[in-house]
Amino acid sequence: MQKHSSTVHGSDHLVLKQQQGAAVVRAMPRNVFTPVVLSLMISGCAVGPDFSSPEAPKVTAYSNEYPEGEPAGTSAQPKLKEAESIPALWWQLFESEELEQLVALGLQQSPTLAAAKARLKATEETFSADQSSILFPAVDASLNSSRQKISGATFGNVGNGSLFTVHNASVGVSYSLDLFGGGQRYLEYGLAQVEFERFQMQAARITLASNIVTTAINEASLRQQIIALQEIITAEEEQLKVAELQFEIGVMAKADLLSQRTAMAQARTQLPALQKALAQSRHQLATLTGRLPGEVTLPQFKLGALTMPQEIPLTLPSKLTRQRPDVRAAEAALHQASAQVGIATANLYPNINLSGSYGTEAVKFGGLFTAGTTIWGLGAGVLQPLFRGGELHARKRAAVAKFEQAAAEYRASVLGAFQDVADALLALEMDGRQLELQKQSEQMASETLKLVNLQHEQGAVSFLTLLNAQQQYQQSRISLIQARATLYADTAALMHALGGGWWNPQGDHSAQTDKNNSEKQL
């Protein structure tokens, strides 16, 4: 049989090759029935293009934009270590048992993830039903009984009729020959849809874990800022007491006393906003873990209890497109569009249907299956579209245009993936530098405040100078906390940008262990 093919245009580096469905077979999940594999391997007459996975971009670095001006060894960022893979439970890098338990709880309880799993299950079952209807003939058994009366006029006897009963038992078989591969392309489409939902589920899982981690880091940062601000307010209250005594004995001007009161009042005004943000982050953590904000007590995260990893695994750029679930989902969508071109092409060719039946018919139920009651029939039909007003060709052109759209969306997802990693790497570099500078700033502000406070007690500097030193130290301390939290959060963002390690097979068992622990302790 001659192989029919068609070409799909619209992409420079995405090529659909005629490979007899080999790429489809390689992409098959383990739970697909053997007949599908045999069908796709044996069938050699499928019109339309066969799909092959796009090649990964040939790049050796995620970015060529690197900040300058920082001497080696002064950045506080962790070291990036080239690795073949990253751990599936990458949040363990922060060495927080509470964080591990909370992520495990979220992966178990989140309704968003449960919905993604349900969509995948529904798609798998739909594909299973489709392959059964396409690969196997439909066999139906029937048993019918009818009571009928025929008018005597039929036989020239007006007024006399015949009353009788007919019993029928039969088995019918029907099958549509997939000569031009329309059914194969439909199964290919269904399989690609299963893969799309599978990668969507992985993307939802990684995003959920990343959101829990970053929200926990934000909570720890806010809690640390509140503690620092409360300590600053306490110190300013003590300073205000001293200022009031100095005013009473006449060694301090009223304007300076009012300035100290204003500074303390301004510090207090910052507290409600931080407390509100902290409560909201707690609400968000409860929601991410599938709980109502008021029904569960979550662990309280502290920035000092999180460990900044010394080394962070960094996979090669050439592997990114195979590790990002959103890119793999875009590839599956491209595969669906390719299969739709094949389906639209197959609709231009004849459709052949075979049918057959075998049974028995008698006027008495006991007479079924006796000699002389056998009935049978065979049928074959060919349907060849002749004129549809250009409908079928228009649908094929529409399928080709949708493929071009999917190809462009795939390229966009690849570009976005590389940008995410490049941005995360740059953020880590700059976060490390910022943290180092904030440490120096906070240390100098602390030393300055101690010195100015001593000088003010000795009358060597004005109260305005002391007030300015207090404000500088307050800002430096808060900025240091924020810089450390930003570095932690961007580390999590890098793990998410690299794909989250979903392909790591050891993750499932560890996740189950964490889930069991979370049930006991949360």
C-alpha distance (Angstrom), angle and dihedral (degrees) to the residues before:
residue distance angle dihedral
M1 . . .
Q2 3.74 . .
K3 3.78 115.5 .
H4 3.79 115.4 -123.9
S5 3.76 119.6 -150.0
S6 3.74 141.3 169.9
T7 3.76 133.0 -163.1
V8 3.78 126.4 -124.0
H9 3.78 116.4 -152.9
G10 3.79 132.0 -169.0
S11 3.81 107.4 86.0
D12 3.79 129.4 78.3
H13 3.77 99.1 -156.2
L14 3.81 102.3 20.9
V15 3.80 108.3 85.6
L16 3.75 126.9 -177.7
K17 3.79 107.3 -147.9
Q18 3.78 129.8 -165.3
Q19 3.82 99.3 -114.1
Q20 3.82 103.0 146.5
G21 3.81 92.0 -108.5
A22 3.82 94.2 -60.4
A23 3.79 93.1 138.3
V24 3.79 89.9 53.0
V25 3.81 92.0 52.8
R26 3.82 92.0 49.1
A27 3.79 90.3 52.6
M28 3.80 94.5 50.7
P29 3.81 116.6 124.5
R30 3.77 117.9 -125.5
N31 3.79 94.8 -110.0
V32 3.82 95.5 60.3
F33 3.77 114.3 113.7
T34 3.81 119.1 -102.8
P35 3.83 93.5 -121.3
V36 3.79 90.2 65.8
V37 3.78 91.5 54.8
L38 3.80 91.7 47.5
S39 3.78 92.1 47.2
L40 3.79 94.8 50.8
M41 3.80 91.8 45.5
I42 3.82 96.9 45.2
S43 3.79 99.0 39.2
G44 3.78 107.1 94.2
C45 3.76 100.7 170.4
A46 3.78 109.9 68.5
V47 3.77 116.2 140.4
G48 3.75 119.8 -141.8
P49 3.80 130.6 42.7
D50 3.80 125.3 -45.5
F51 3.76 115.2 -132.4
S52 3.79 127.1 -120.7
S53 3.80 124.5 -177.8
P54 3.81 114.5 -101.4
E55 3.78 115.9 -106.2
A56 3.78 118.5 -105.8
P57 3.83 116.4 -107.0
K58 3.79 111.2 -90.8
V59 3.79 98.8 -123.8
T60 3.78 131.3 131.9
A61 3.80 99.6 -161.1
Y62 3.77 135.6 38.8
S63 3.80 92.8 -134.6
N64 3.78 141.6 3.0
E65 3.80 92.5 -156.0
Y66 3.80 110.0 97.6
P67 3.80 127.0 166.2
E68 3.77 117.2 -116.1
G69 3.75 136.1 -152.3
E70 3.80 102.2 56.9
P71 3.80 118.0 113.7
A72 3.80 115.4 -128.8
G73 3.78 115.8 -92.4
T74 3.81 98.3 23.4
S75 3.80 97.8 93.9
A76 3.80 117.9 98.6
Q77 3.79 93.9 -150.0
P78 3.83 119.1 116.9
K79 3.78 118.9 -103.9
L80 3.78 118.7 -94.9
K81 3.79 112.4 -131.4
E82 3.79 120.9 -163.7
A83 3.81 108.3 -121.4
E84 3.77 139.6 172.5
S85 3.79 91.3 -131.3
I86 3.77 143.1 -1.6
P87 3.82 124.6 -126.2
A88 3.78 117.6 -90.6
L89 3.81 88.8 -135.8
W90 3.79 93.5 48.0
W91 3.81 92.3 156.9
Q92 3.81 87.0 74.7
L93 3.81 85.7 77.1
F94 3.83 87.3 80.8
E95 3.83 90.5 59.4
S96 3.79 95.1 -136.7
E97 3.78 117.1 140.3
E98 3.81 91.4 -166.0
L99 3.80 90.8 53.4
E100 3.81 92.1 49.7
Q101 3.80 91.3 50.6
L102 3.78 92.6 47.8
V103 3.81 93.3 51.0
A104 3.81 89.8 47.8
L105 3.79 89.4 51.1
G106 3.80 90.9 50.3
L107 3.80 92.8 49.7
Q108 3.78 88.6 51.9
Q109 3.80 101.3 42.1
S110 3.82 107.2 28.3
P111 3.83 112.1 119.6
T112 3.81 89.9 -155.0
L113 3.79 91.3 60.5
A114 3.81 91.4 41.5
A115 3.81 89.2 54.7
A116 3.81 90.9 50.6
K117 3.81 90.6 50.9
A118 3.80 91.1 48.9
R119 3.82 91.3 50.8
L120 3.79 89.5 51.7
K121 3.82 91.5 49.2
A122 3.80 92.0 49.3
T123 3.81 91.3 49.2
E124 3.81 91.9 49.1
E125 3.80 92.2 50.7
T126 3.80 91.6 46.9
F127 3.79 89.7 51.8
S128 3.81 90.2 48.8
A129 3.80 90.2 52.8
D130 3.81 92.3 47.4
Q131 3.79 94.3 50.8
S132 3.80 90.9 49.4
S133 3.80 91.9 52.1
I134 3.81 93.8 46.2
L135 3.79 102.9 39.6
F136 3.79 100.4 40.6
P137 3.80 132.2 51.0
A138 3.78 118.9 -110.9
V139 3.82 110.9 -112.7
D140 3.80 118.9 -171.4
A141 3.79 131.0 176.7
S142 3.78 121.1 -153.3
L143 3.79 136.1 -173.6
N144 3.81 118.2 -170.0
S145 3.77 136.2 175.2
S146 3.79 124.9 -173.3
R147 3.80 135.7 179.2
Q148 3.79 113.2 -146.6
K149 3.80 140.2 176.5
I150 3.81 121.4 -157.5
S151 3.80 121.1 -159.0
G152 3.81 116.1 -114.4
A153 3.79 89.0 -132.8
T154 3.74 87.3 78.2
F155 3.80 88.8 69.2
G156 3.82 98.6 33.1
N157 3.81 95.1 -95.9
V158 3.77 105.1 117.7
G159 3.77 112.5 -158.1
N160 3.78 95.7 17.0
G161 3.79 119.1 96.6
S162 3.76 137.3 178.3
L163 3.79 123.0 -122.0
F164 3.77 118.4 -164.0
T165 3.81 145.6 148.0
V166 3.83 125.9 -126.7
H167 3.81 123.9 -160.4
N168 3.80 120.8 -165.5
A169 3.80 131.8 -173.6
S170 3.80 119.9 177.6
V171 3.78 147.1 151.0
G172 3.81 119.7 -137.5
V173 3.80 128.1 -162.9
S174 3.80 127.4 -168.3
Y175 3.78 130.8 176.3
S176 3.77 136.0 171.8
L177 3.81 114.9 -141.4
D178 3.80 111.4 -131.3
L179 3.80 94.8 -149.4
F180 3.78 95.9 149.7
G181 3.80 99.1 35.9
G182 3.79 100.2 -108.8
G183 3.79 90.2 134.4
Q184 3.78 91.7 45.7
R185 3.80 90.7 52.5
Y186 3.78 90.3 48.7
L187 3.80 90.4 53.6
E188 3.79 89.0 46.3
Y189 3.79 88.2 54.0
G190 3.80 91.2 48.8
L191 3.79 92.5 49.0
A192 3.80 91.1 50.3
Q193 3.80 88.6 50.7
V194 3.81 89.6 54.0
E195 3.80 89.6 50.9
F196 3.81 90.3 48.5
E197 3.79 92.3 54.3
R198 3.80 91.3 44.3
F199 3.79 92.0 55.8
Q200 3.79 91.0 42.4
M201 3.79 87.8 56.4
Q202 3.82 91.2 49.9
A203 3.80 90.0 48.9
A204 3.82 90.2 50.8
R205 3.81 90.2 49.8
I206 3.81 93.8 50.3
T207 3.80 92.8 44.6
L208 3.80 91.1 49.7
A209 3.81 92.7 51.0
S210 3.81 91.4 46.2
N211 3.81 92.0 49.4
I212 3.80 91.8 50.4
V213 3.81 92.0 49.3
T214 3.80 95.4 46.9
T215 3.80 92.1 44.5
A216 3.80 90.4 51.2
I217 3.81 89.6 49.6
N218 3.79 90.2 49.5
E219 3.80 90.1 50.0
A220 3.81 90.9 50.8
S221 3.79 90.1 49.2
L222 3.81 93.3 49.6
R223 3.79 92.0 46.9
Q224 3.81 90.7 50.5
Q225 3.80 91.1 48.0
I226 3.80 90.4 51.3
I227 3.80 91.4 50.8
A228 3.81 90.9 48.8
L229 3.80 92.4 46.9
Q230 3.80 92.2 48.8
E231 3.79 89.9 51.6
I232 3.80 89.8 49.3
I233 3.81 90.9 49.5
T234 3.81 90.3 49.8
A235 3.79 90.7 50.8
E236 3.79 91.3 48.5
E237 3.81 90.7 49.1
E238 3.78 89.1 55.2
Q239 3.78 89.5 47.2
L240 3.81 89.8 49.8
K241 3.81 90.6 54.1
V242 3.80 89.6 54.1
A243 3.79 90.5 46.4
E244 3.79 92.0 52.0
L245 3.81 91.0 51.5
Q246 3.79 90.2 48.8
F247 3.80 89.8 50.0
E248 3.80 91.9 50.2
I249 3.81 92.4 53.4
G250 3.79 90.5 44.7
V251 3.79 101.7 -113.2
M252 3.83 95.0 113.0
A253 3.77 128.7 56.9
K254 3.79 118.9 -123.4
A255 3.82 90.0 -120.9
D256 3.80 90.3 60.1
L257 3.79 91.0 48.5
L258 3.80 90.8 51.1
S259 3.81 89.9 49.1
Q260 3.81 90.3 54.9
R261 3.79 91.0 49.2
T262 3.79 90.4 48.4
A263 3.81 92.0 50.1
M264 3.80 91.3 51.7
A265 3.81 91.6 46.6
Q266 3.80 91.0 50.6
A267 3.80 90.7 50.8
R268 3.80 89.9 51.3
T269 3.81 92.2 51.5
Q270 3.82 89.7 62.1
L271 3.80 92.5 58.0
P272 3.86 100.4 72.0
A273 3.80 92.2 51.6
L274 3.80 91.4 52.6
Q275 3.80 92.0 45.3
K276 3.81 90.8 50.4
A277 3.81 91.7 49.8
L278 3.82 90.2 48.4
A279 3.81 92.5 51.8
Q280 3.81 90.8 47.3
S281 3.80 91.5 51.4
R282 3.83 88.5 52.0
H283 3.81 89.2 51.4
Q284 3.79 89.9 50.0
L285 3.81 91.9 50.8
A286 3.80 90.1 51.8
T287 3.81 91.1 50.4
L288 3.81 93.2 46.9
T289 3.79 89.7 53.5
G290 3.79 92.6 50.3
R291 3.79 97.5 -105.7
L292 3.78 134.8 119.2
P293 3.82 112.7 -107.5
G294 3.79 91.3 -117.9
E295 3.80 101.5 43.0
V296 3.78 104.3 63.5
T297 3.78 137.3 47.9
L298 3.78 110.4 -137.5
P299 3.80 126.0 -161.7
Q300 3.78 116.9 -93.8
F301 3.79 112.2 -119.0
K302 3.78 122.7 -144.6
L303 3.76 124.8 -166.4
G304 3.79 92.2 -133.2
A305 3.81 90.8 57.3
L306 3.82 92.0 60.4
T307 3.78 117.1 83.8
M308 3.77 119.9 -144.3
P309 3.83 106.5 -133.2
Q310 3.79 114.1 -117.1
E311 3.81 91.9 -145.9
I312 3.78 130.7 28.5
P313 3.83 120.5 -161.4
L314 3.79 114.7 -122.4
T315 3.78 119.6 -167.9
L316 3.79 123.5 -149.2
P317 3.82 119.8 -87.7
S318 3.80 90.0 -123.7
K319 3.82 89.6 65.7
L320 3.78 99.0 46.6
T321 3.81 97.0 92.5
R322 3.82 90.4 54.7
Q323 3.80 93.3 47.3
R324 3.80 102.2 46.1
P325 3.82 108.9 85.9
D326 3.80 92.4 -156.7
V327 3.81 90.5 56.2
R328 3.81 90.5 46.8
A329 3.81 88.7 50.3
A330 3.81 89.6 51.9
E331 3.81 88.4 50.6
A332 3.80 89.9 51.7
A333 3.81 89.3 50.9
L334 3.81 88.2 51.8
H335 3.80 88.5 50.9
Q336 3.81 89.9 52.4
A337 3.79 90.5 51.7
S338 3.81 90.0 50.3
A339 3.80 91.2 51.8
Q340 3.80 90.8 48.9
V341 3.80 88.9 58.2
G342 3.81 87.9 54.8
I343 3.80 91.6 48.6
A344 3.80 92.2 50.0
T345 3.81 89.8 48.3
A346 3.82 93.2 49.3
N347 3.80 90.1 53.7
L348 3.82 87.9 66.7
Y349 3.82 91.3 63.6
P350 3.82 132.3 70.4
N351 3.78 121.1 -75.2
I352 3.81 114.8 -144.9
N353 3.81 121.3 -160.8
L354 3.82 126.0 -172.3
S355 3.78 125.0 -163.1
G356 3.75 137.6 175.2
S357 3.79 139.8 172.9
Y358 3.76 137.1 -169.2
G359 3.76 128.4 -176.4
T360 3.75 150.3 115.9
E361 3.81 134.4 -96.6
A362 3.80 130.1 -165.8
V363 3.79 141.0 156.9
K364 3.80 90.8 -124.8
F365 3.77 124.4 50.8
G366 3.79 91.1 -133.4
G367 3.76 89.6 54.9
L368 3.80 94.3 66.5
F369 3.79 115.5 114.8
T370 3.82 92.1 18.1
A371 3.78 125.1 126.0
G372 3.76 115.0 -71.2
T373 3.83 96.1 21.2
T374 3.80 98.2 90.7
I375 3.79 118.1 122.1
W376 3.78 127.5 -179.1
G377 3.76 142.0 163.7
L378 3.78 141.2 -171.5
G379 3.76 127.6 -159.9
A380 3.76 141.0 179.2
G381 3.75 128.9 -177.6
V382 3.77 135.7 -173.9
L383 3.78 122.1 -159.9
Q384 3.79 115.7 -167.3
P385 3.80 117.5 176.8
L386 3.80 108.2 -129.0
F387 3.76 106.3 167.3
R388 3.81 127.0 8.0
G389 3.77 99.0 151.2
G390 3.80 92.1 -101.7
E391 3.83 92.6 -55.9
L392 3.81 98.0 129.4
H393 3.80 95.3 46.1
A394 3.80 90.1 47.0
R395 3.81 90.0 52.7
K396 3.78 90.2 51.3
R397 3.81 91.3 50.8
A398 3.81 88.4 49.0
A399 3.82 89.8 52.0
V400 3.80 90.3 51.2
A401 3.80 90.4 50.1
K402 3.82 90.4 50.2
F403 3.79 88.8 51.8
E404 3.79 90.1 53.1
Q405 3.81 88.2 49.9
A406 3.82 91.2 50.4
A407 3.81 90.2 47.8
A408 3.80 91.0 53.6
E409 3.82 91.3 46.7
Y410 3.80 89.9 50.5
R411 3.79 91.4 52.8
A412 3.80 89.2 48.2
S413 3.82 90.9 52.6
V414 3.82 90.4 50.4
L415 3.79 91.7 50.0
G416 3.79 90.6 47.2
A417 3.80 91.7 50.2
F418 3.79 93.2 53.3
Q419 3.78 91.0 45.4
D420 3.81 90.5 52.3
V421 3.79 92.0 53.9
A422 3.81 93.6 42.7
D423 3.81 90.9 49.9
A424 3.81 92.1 47.0
L425 3.81 92.3 49.8
L426 3.79 91.5 48.5
A427 3.81 90.3 46.9
L428 3.81 91.0 53.0
E429 3.80 91.2 50.7
M430 3.77 93.5 48.8
D431 3.81 93.1 40.5
G432 3.79 89.3 55.9
R433 3.77 91.8 51.3
Q434 3.80 91.6 44.8
L435 3.81 91.9 50.3
E436 3.79 91.3 50.1
L437 3.80 91.1 50.5
Q438 3.80 92.4 45.6
K439 3.79 90.4 52.7
Q440 3.78 89.6 53.8
S441 3.80 91.6 44.7
E442 3.81 93.2 49.8
Q443 3.81 91.7 47.6
M444 3.79 92.9 49.5
A445 3.82 91.8 44.8
S446 3.81 90.2 51.4
E447 3.80 92.9 49.2
T448 3.80 90.7 45.8
L449 3.80 92.1 51.5
K450 3.79 92.1 50.4
L451 3.79 91.4 49.8
V452 3.81 95.3 44.6
N453 3.80 91.1 46.6
L454 3.81 90.6 53.2
Q455 3.81 91.3 46.4
H456 3.78 91.1 48.8
E457 3.80 91.4 52.5
Q458 3.80 87.5 53.3
G459 3.81 91.0 47.5
A460 3.79 93.7 -116.0
V461 3.82 97.0 123.1
S462 3.79 133.8 33.3
F463 3.77 124.9 -103.2
L464 3.80 89.3 -113.5
T465 3.81 89.1 62.5
L466 3.81 90.4 51.7
L467 3.79 91.3 48.4
N468 3.79 91.2 51.4
A469 3.82 91.1 49.9
Q470 3.80 90.2 51.4
Q471 3.80 92.3 52.2
Q472 3.81 92.1 47.7
Y473 3.79 91.8 51.6
Q474 3.79 91.9 46.8
Q475 3.81 92.2 52.6
S476 3.82 93.1 43.8
R477 3.79 92.9 51.7
I478 3.82 93.5 49.0
S479 3.82 91.2 45.0
L480 3.82 91.1 52.2
I481 3.79 91.1 54.3
Q482 3.80 91.0 48.3
A483 3.81 92.4 47.8
R484 3.80 92.2 52.8
A485 3.81 92.1 47.9
T486 3.81 91.1 48.2
L487 3.80 90.5 54.6
Y488 3.81 90.7 51.4
A489 3.80 92.4 47.3
D490 3.80 93.6 48.4
T491 3.80 89.6 50.4
A492 3.80 87.8 57.8
A493 3.81 89.1 45.9
L494 3.81 90.2 55.3
M495 3.81 91.8 52.1
H496 3.79 88.9 50.4
A497 3.80 92.3 47.2
L498 3.82 91.1 51.7
G499 3.80 91.4 56.5
G500 3.78 102.7 -92.3
G501 3.82 96.5 -101.8
W502 3.83 94.0 -87.7
W503 3.82 90.1 149.9
N504 3.80 92.0 60.7
P505 3.84 104.9 109.1
Q506 3.79 95.2 -153.9
G507 3.77 91.8 64.3
D508 3.82 97.5 80.3
H509 3.81 96.2 60.3
S510 3.78 93.3 44.1
A511 3.78 90.9 47.3
Q512 3.80 90.0 53.1
T513 3.80 90.4 51.5
D514 3.79 91.5 50.1
K515 3.78 89.8 47.5
N516 3.79 91.8 54.9
N517 3.80 90.8 47.9
S518 3.80 91.0 49.9
E519 3.79 91.4 54.8
K520 3.79 90.6 55.1
Q521 3.78 99.2 44.3
L522 3.81 106.0 31.2
